Amino acid sequence: MKAGYAVLEAEGAVQEGTAKLVSVSSLRRGGTTQASAEGIRNKVLQAHGRWRSERMPSEYNDMVEGDEGAVSRALQRRVQSVSKRRLLQKQGGGR
């Protein structure tokens, strides 16, 4: 996973140093937060995360009330930005 983020750093898709900060727990926390933002029920998250405790999905959920969809929007903007830059580079206009 760190190697994947190193590639994203090299391409300018994520901030330099990100690869050192991410872990498998980052994906679990981010995935739980995003799934919750999309309306997935805690019982489903509990089963998917293989948690015995009903409390665990809430422990991994970083969503602030009113922030539903913020992660998706931010990721979408970033992907669109990187995609546009790559397209311009291929066309010779993104130097």
Helices and strands as residue ranges (DSSP letters): H 2-10, H 18-21, H 24-37, H 42-48, H 56-60, H 70-90
